[in-house]
Every structure is written in structure tokens, then in C-alpha cells.
Amino acid sequence: MNSEHEHTVVTHLYHVKIPYHLKPQELQFETEPNKAPETSLMDLINDGYTDEEIRVVLRSTVLLLEAYPHRSLSDALHTSMVWLRG
């Protein structure tokens, strides 16, 4: 493989439904970078989220990180959890 020439392959599997009837331009973080409490995937399990709630939170998290790749996973999870449960 030639290290001087790289390709990025992006495969679009299907359209992703944006949760909460948000428009794409409304996908915004709830807090400034690194201002939210440290949040992990274990918080979803420990806080008793159902499988469906976890799916919605993870979908929201991925959409946020796709739109804002410089933001942290923790911030994206926190925002997604706030969107779901307030």
C-alpha cells in the first residue's frame, strides 16, 4: 500500500431518522465543549434506560458526532440523554 496516497471510503447504508422531529440544522449541543458532566455508555445502563431509549440516544450521539467531529463522545452522550429525558 502506498503511504503517499490514501483513499477514504464512505458507504451510506440508508437514511437515518433524526430523533425528536429535529431538523438537521437543529442538531446542536446543549453545552459548550467539556462543560457537561462526564458521561459514558455505562450511564445509560446504570440509569435504567430501556433498549429502545439506548437506541435513540446512540443514534442521536452518532448524528451529533458526525456533524461536530471535534466534540467529545461524552458531550454528545450527555446532550442525547438530555434530549431524551430532560
C-alpha positions in Angstrom: 0.0 0.0 0.0 1.4 3.4 -1.0 1.5 5.6 2.1 1.7 8.7 0.0 -1.7 8.2 -1.5 -4.7 7.3 0.7 -8.4 7.0 -0.1 -11.3 7.4 2.3 -14.2 5.2 1.5 -17.6 6.2 2.8 -20.5 3.9 2.4 -24.0 5.2 3.0 -26.2 2.3 4.1 -29.5 4.2 4.5 -31.0 7.4 5.7 -31.1 7.9 9.4 -34.2 9.2 11.1 -33.3 12.2 13.2 -34.9 11.9 16.7 -37.3 14.3 18.3 -38.6 15.7 15.0 -35.5 17.9 14.8 -34.3 19.4 11.5 -30.7 18.7 10.6 -29.7 22.3 11.3 -31.2 22.0 14.8 -28.7 19.3 15.8 -26.8 21.4 18.4 -25.0 20.5 21.6 -26.7 21.5 24.9 -23.4 22.8 26.4 -20.1 24.3 25.5 -17.2 21.8 24.9 -16.2 20.0 28.0 -18.8 21.8 30.2 -21.2 18.8 30.5 -20.7 16.2 33.2 -18.5 13.3 32.2 -20.9 10.8 30.6 -20.3 7.2 29.4 -22.2 4.4 27.9 -22.3 2.8 31.3 -24.5 5.7 32.5 -27.2 4.5 30.1 -27.2 1.1 31.7 -26.8 2.2 35.3 -29.7 4.8 34.9 -32.1 2.1 33.7 -32.5 3.2 30.1 -34.6 0.7 28.0 -33.1 -0.9 24.9 -35.2 1.5 22.7 -34.1 4.5 24.7 -30.5 3.4 24.3 -31.0 3.1 20.5 -32.4 6.6 20.4 -29.5 8.0 22.5 -26.9 6.3 20.4 -28.5 7.4 17.1 -28.5 11.0 18.4 -24.9 10.7 19.6 -23.7 9.5 16.2 -25.6 12.3 14.4 -24.0 14.9 16.7 -20.5 13.5 16.3 -21.0 13.3 12.5 -22.0 17.0 12.5 -19.4 18.1 15.1 -16.4 15.6 14.9 -14.3 17.8 17.1 -16.6 17.4 20.1 -16.2 14.6 22.6 -18.2 11.4 22.9 -19.0 12.3 26.5 -20.5 15.7 25.4 -22.5 14.0 22.7 -23.9 11.3 25.0 -24.8 13.9 27.6 -26.7 16.0 25.0 -28.5 12.9 23.7 -29.6 11.9 27.2 -30.8 15.4 27.9 -32.9 15.4 24.7 -34.5 12.1 25.7 -35.2 12.6 29.4 -34.6 16.3 30.0 
